[in-house]
Amino acid sequence: MTNPLGSPAVDPSHGTSAAPLSRREFVVRSGRTVAGAALAGVAIPRVHPAEENTIRLALIGCGGRGSGAAANAFESPNGPVKMVAMADFFPDRLASAHRTLSGKYAGQMDVPRERQFAGFDAWRKAIDCLRPGSGDIAMLCGYAGFRPGQLEYAVQKGVNVFMEKSFAADPPGARRVIQAGKVAEGKNLKIAAGLQCRHSVNRHELIRRIRDGELGEIQLIRAYRMQPVGPLGRRPSAEAALPWQIRHFVHFFWVSGGLFAEMNIHQIDEICWIKGAWPVAAHGVGGRAAESADCGQGLDSFSIEWTFPDGTKAYDVVRWLPNCHADFATYLHGTKCAAQFSGFSHEGRVHTYKDQRCEPSNIAWRAEKEAVTPWQAEWDNLLAAIRQDRPHNEAERAAMSNLADIMGRAAVHMGRVVTWDDVMGSNFEFCPGIDALTEGSPPPVQEDARGRHPVPVPGKWVEI
């Protein structure tokens, strides 16, 4: 089944440990590192129906991603913006983010205690602080399992959305995102999705060169994300199971889709972008180290092969173990030569090679360092689209990349070939009724006597 990609909507702890600094944490700590921005010289009209020119933000999910996204919004030349509401499951994380952002962006923070919300219904209260039809933005930066319901509510309320990756934990959730995007389009609402590499000027230039035939026919794509990530320890007896699972979200499929789905959606999105198509099938292998004492659900290694409609193969190789070879890049091979599409921590490290040897001494063309990071560019483009009232809706494309992500994960977990039609037709849910969870709900997965949670066993596990 072929599903061609559309054009991008832009112009040009007990948890994990020992991982590289995340891009959101980097933004919060260091701020904008270079001057200038995409669309910086555009004349900015007033926000169409609003009484003032300031776009208001409501931050849902106050971790590193949410705080970093707020910094990008605050530092965009396409403001002014201000934060008027914040929400999180956890009061301590909300307070920490509020303190950090207020210290650096005091003039753009207007979030008194009465607009700081914690708990399972906090996100609704935060979105309710925004003005329908005004240009205001709900920033959905929490957990993928809850993202579809939050997106539906924001669209129903008539506000624009920035949503972080990933976008759903399972196929029904991804289809809800697609449907919400269609409703948003009918309301002329803007939706930005946190696959920031789509806003990289350097990657757009390489895509242009690919489409112009400079590399020949693309026959192979290789992506790598191999870096140390710590295991999940046993839940402390004093902590309730449900909030503990949510706090350690990457270790539980029902909350986030798992660490692979959360992190590797970027590499998979790049693969699909390069090909200009969605895969028709996936299969792969994965597992855990023999002595693993990880109490979470995830595997610590994956090797997945996707097949595209023309028969082309793409691979994603993943390993989270310490003291092993590390790599973080995406390469592609055409009939004429090879290229690098992405570098460490999603840097726009883009170049072509003279032939198939991907070596520094063999580079034919190298893109200049990007003036603006992709994370900043995605916010500059969203705010410009709101100011200029031009189309900007990334929901369907993001959800389709999420489905390709789910497809590869399921192939490894289940030990079989999974097709695109399998994923599109699946009604499997990790947590049916997730929108109705409350503080008193039982956790969707239970730990055993050793404090461990169910782990995929190929040949027995089901998630499609």
BELGI-V78559 format. One record per residue. N is the residue number from 0. RES is the residue in one small letter. NEAR is the number of other C-alpha atoms within 8 Angstrom. Layout:
BEGIN
n: <N	N>
res: <RES	RES>
near: <NEAR	NEAR>
END
This chain:
BEGIN
n: <0	1	2	3	4	5	6	7	8	9	10	11	12	13	14	15	16	17	18	19	20	21	22	23	24	25	26	27	28	29	30	31	32	33	34	35	36	37	38	39	40	41	42	43	44	45	46	47	48	49	50	51	52	53	54	55	56	57	58	59	60	61	62	63	64	65	66	67	68	69	70	71	72	73	74	75	76	77	78	79	80	81	82	83	84	85	86	87	88	89	90	91	92	93	94	95	96	97	98	99	100	101	102	103	104	105	106	107	108	109	110	111	112	113	114	115	116	117	118	119	120	121	122	123	124	125	126	127	128	129	130	131	132	133	134	135	136	137	138	139	140	141	142	143	144	145	146	147	148	149	150	151	152	153	154	155	156	157	158	159	160	161	162	163	164	165	166	167	168	169	170	171	172	173	174	175	176	177	178	179	180	181	182	183	184	185	186	187	188	189	190	191	192	193	194	195	196	197	198	199	200	201	202	203	204	205	206	207	208	209	210	211	212	213	214	215	216	217	218	219	220	221	222	223	224	225	226	227	228	229	230	231	232	233	234	235	236	237	238	239	240	241	242	243	244	245	246	247	248	249	250	251	252	253	254	255	256	257	258	259	260	261	262	263	264	265	266	267	268	269	270	271	272	273	274	275	276	277	278	279	280	281	282	283	284	285	286	287	288	289	290	291	292	293	294	295	296	297	298	299	300	301	302	303	304	305	306	307	308	309	310	311	312	313	314	315	316	317	318	319	320	321	322	323	324	325	326	327	328	329	330	331	332	333	334	335	336	337	338	339	340	341	342	343	344	345	346	347	348	349	350	351	352	353	354	355	356	357	358	359	360	361	362	363	364	365	366	367	368	369	370	371	372	373	374	375	376	377	378	379	380	381	382	383	384	385	386	387	388	389	390	391	392	393	394	395	396	397	398	399	400	401	402	403	404	405	406	407	408	409	410	411	412	413	414	415	416	417	418	419	420	421	422	423	424	425	426	427	428	429	430	431	432	433	434	435	436	437	438	439	440	441	442	443	444	445	446	447	448	449	450	451	452	453	454	455	456	457	458	459	460	461	462	463>
res: <m	t	n	p	l	g	s	p	a	v	d	p	s	h	g	t	s	a	a	p	l	s	r	r	e	f	v	v	r	s	g	r	t	v	a	g	a	a	l	a	g	v	a	i	p	r	v	h	p	a	e	e	n	t	i	r	l	a	l	i	g	c	g	g	r	g	s	g	a	a	a	n	a	f	e	s	p	n	g	p	v	k	m	v	a	m	a	d	f	f	p	d	r	l	a	s	a	h	r	t	l	s	g	k	y	a	g	q	m	d	v	p	r	e	r	q	f	a	g	f	d	a	w	r	k	a	i	d	c	l	r	p	g	s	g	d	i	a	m	l	c	g	y	a	g	f	r	p	g	q	l	e	y	a	v	q	k	g	v	n	v	f	m	e	k	s	f	a	a	d	p	p	g	a	r	r	v	i	q	a	g	k	v	a	e	g	k	n	l	k	i	a	a	g	l	q	c	r	h	s	v	n	r	h	e	l	i	r	r	i	r	d	g	e	l	g	e	i	q	l	i	r	a	y	r	m	q	p	v	g	p	l	g	r	r	p	s	a	e	a	a	l	p	w	q	i	r	h	f	v	h	f	f	w	v	s	g	g	l	f	a	e	m	n	i	h	q	i	d	e	i	c	w	i	k	g	a	w	p	v	a	a	h	g	v	g	g	r	a	a	e	s	a	d	c	g	q	g	l	d	s	f	s	i	e	w	t	f	p	d	g	t	k	a	y	d	v	v	r	w	l	p	n	c	h	a	d	f	a	t	y	l	h	g	t	k	c	a	a	q	f	s	g	f	s	h	e	g	r	v	h	t	y	k	d	q	r	c	e	p	s	n	i	a	w	r	a	e	k	e	a	v	t	p	w	q	a	e	w	d	n	l	l	a	a	i	r	q	d	r	p	h	n	e	a	e	r	a	a	m	s	n	l	a	d	i	m	g	r	a	a	v	h	m	g	r	v	v	t	w	d	d	v	m	g	s	n	f	e	f	c	p	g	i	d	a	l	t	e	g	s	p	p	p	v	q	e	d	a	r	g	r	h	p	v	p	v	p	g	k	w	v	e	i>
near: <6	8	6	7	10	6	4	7	8	7	4	6	6	8	10	10	9	7	9	5	6	8	9	12	12	11	12	11	6	7	8	8	5	6	7	7	12	8	8	8	4	5	4	8	6	8	13	8	7	10	4	6	8	9	13	12	14	16	16	15	14	16	11	10	12	16	14	14	10	9	12	13	12	12	8	11	8	10	11	9	11	12	13	12	15	16	17	16	9	8	10	6	10	16	8	8	11	8	8	8	12	9	7	6	9	8	5	9	11	9	11	6	5	6	11	12	14	12	10	9	7	12	12	9	10	17	11	8	10	13	9	9	9	11	16	13	13	15	13	15	14	13	11	14	15	12	13	14	8	11	12	11	9	13	14	7	8	10	17	13	15	12	13	13	11	13	16	17	18	13	16	10	13	16	9	10	16	11	9	12	13	9	9	12	10	7	7	7	14	14	15	13	12	10	10	11	12	9	12	14	10	12	13	11	8	11	9	8	10	10	7	6	8	8	13	10	8	12	10	10	13	11	14	12	13	13	13	12	11	11	12	12	10	9	8	5	5	4	8	7	9	11	9	10	12	9	6	11	12	11	14	15	13	11	15	18	16	16	10	10	15	12	7	10	14	9	11	12	11	10	11	13	9	7	8	9	12	15	13	13	12	15	14	14	11	11	8	8	6	4	4	6	6	9	11	13	13	12	10	12	12	14	11	14	12	13	12	12	11	4	6	10	11	12	11	14	13	11	11	11	12	7	5	5	6	7	9	12	13	14	12	13	13	12	9	9	13	16	12	14	14	13	13	8	8	8	7	15	11	14	13	12	15	10	8	8	8	10	7	5	4	10	12	8	7	8	8	5	6	9	8	11	8	13	11	12	14	12	11	15	11	12	10	11	12	11	13	8	7	6	8	12	12	12	13	12	9	11	14	10	13	15	13	12	12	13	14	15	10	13	16	15	14	14	12	10	9	13	10	12	8	9	13	8	6	9	7	9	10	9	7	5	6	8	6	5	9	6	8	5	7	6	8	7	6	7	9	7	5	6	9	11	11	9	8	11	8	10	7	7	9	7	9	9>
END
